[in-house]
Amino acid sequence: MSPVRRCSRTACGRPAVATLTYVYADSTAVLGPLATYAEPHCYDLCAEHSERLTAPRGWDVVRLALDSGPARPSGDDLEALANAVREAARPQERPAPQAGASGAMGPAGREADPMEVARRGHLRVLRSPDS
């Protein structure tokens, strides 16, 4: 787990909830959700400092919607995962091993795991040891 990022304002130790970025060419300050990574030319702000933010005279402030909490999986995410598991579980025809080969070959020329039934990306479906 990564450490909690703190507000960039001097003497403020509260946790950061937003990231401030200046677009000098457009005279614009953009305040949005906390960036995934700390960037050298961005400023992380706590809730209090992000609410009280003002920009220099003549500048615009663009406030993007802040995240209200950790992202939760949507129904689409769960359905996509279920579909990937179903597809990986479908039996697939395997080519017969060539004469002289010791066994079926898996990806990268390695011998396939005899317990593996199917594979899709990093997901694998394995046979039950009882079958």
C-alpha positions in Angstrom: 0.0 0.0 0.0 1.4 3.4 -0.9 1.7 6.2 1.7 -1.0 8.8 1.8 -0.1 11.9 -0.1 -0.3 15.2 1.8 -1.5 18.7 0.9 1.2 20.7 -0.8 0.4 23.9 1.1 2.9 25.0 3.6 2.3 23.7 7.2 -0.7 21.7 6.1 -0.5 18.0 6.8 -4.0 16.9 5.8 -4.4 14.1 3.2 -4.7 15.3 -0.4 -7.9 14.9 -2.2 -7.4 16.9 -5.4 -4.6 17.9 -7.8 -4.1 21.4 -9.1 -2.4 22.0 -12.4 -1.6 25.4 -14.0 -1.9 25.8 -17.8 0.2 28.9 -18.2 -0.4 29.3 -22.0 -4.2 29.6 -21.3 -4.0 31.4 -18.0 -6.0 28.6 -16.5 -5.8 26.7 -13.2 -7.3 23.2 -13.4 -8.4 21.5 -10.2 -9.4 17.8 -10.5 -9.4 14.5 -8.8 -6.2 13.4 -7.1 -3.7 12.3 -9.8 -2.6 8.7 -9.8 1.0 9.7 -9.3 2.6 12.8 -7.8 3.8 15.0 -10.7 6.6 17.6 -10.2 4.6 20.5 -11.6 1.3 19.7 -10.0 0.1 20.5 -6.5 -1.9 18.1 -4.3 -4.5 19.9 -2.1 -6.6 18.8 0.9 -10.4 19.3 0.8 -10.2 22.7 2.6 -7.5 24.2 0.4 -9.2 22.9 -2.8 -12.5 24.5 -1.8 -10.8 27.9 -1.0 -8.7 27.9 -4.2 -8.5 31.2 -6.0 -6.6 32.0 -9.2 -4.7 35.2 -10.0 -6.7 38.1 -11.5 -7.5 37.4 -15.2 -7.1 33.6 -14.8 -9.9 31.0 -15.2 -10.4 28.2 -12.7 -11.7 24.9 -14.1 -13.0 22.6 -11.4 -13.5 19.0 -12.5 -15.7 16.6 -10.4 -13.8 15.1 -7.6 -14.0 11.4 -6.8 -16.3 10.7 -3.9 -14.5 7.5 -2.9 -12.8 4.4 -4.2 -14.0 3.2 -7.5 -16.4 0.2 -7.2 -16.7 -2.4 -9.9 -19.7 -1.7 -12.2 -22.1 -4.3 -13.5 -20.3 -4.1 -16.8 -17.0 -4.9 -15.1 -18.4 -8.0 -13.4 -20.2 -9.2 -16.5 -17.0 -8.9 -18.6 -15.1 -10.9 -16.0 -17.9 -13.6 -16.0 -17.8 -13.7 -19.8 -14.0 -14.1 -19.8 -14.2 -17.0 -17.3 -17.0 -18.7 -19.3 -15.1 -18.4 -22.5 -11.9 -19.8 -21.0 -13.9 -22.7 -19.6 -15.2 -23.8 -23.0 -13.3 -26.9 -24.2 -11.1 -26.1 -27.2 -9.8 -28.5 -29.8 -6.2 -29.1 -29.4 -4.0 -30.1 -32.4 -2.6 -33.6 -32.1 1.0 -33.8 -31.1 3.4 -34.3 -33.9 5.2 -37.7 -34.3 8.2 -37.8 -32.0 7.0 -35.1 -29.7 6.9 -36.0 -26.0 3.6 -34.1 -25.3 1.5 -31.2 -26.3 3.3 -27.9 -26.5 2.0 -24.8 -24.7 2.8 -21.1 -25.2 6.4 -20.2 -25.9 7.3 -23.7 -26.9 7.1 -25.1 -23.4 5.3 -28.4 -22.7 1.7 -27.7 -21.7 0.4 -28.3 -18.2 -1.7 -31.5 -18.3 -4.0 -30.0 -15.7 -4.7 -26.9 -17.9 -8.0 -27.2 -19.8 -8.1 -23.7 -21.4 -6.3 -20.4 -21.4 -7.3 -16.8 -22.2 -4.7 -14.2 -21.6 -3.6 -14.6 -18.0 -6.7 -16.6 -17.0 -6.4 -20.4 -16.9 -9.0 -23.1 -16.3 -7.6 -26.2 -14.6 -9.0 -29.7 -14.3 -10.0 -31.0 -11.0 -7.4 -33.4 -9.6 -10.2 -35.9 -9.1 -11.1 -36.1 -12.8 
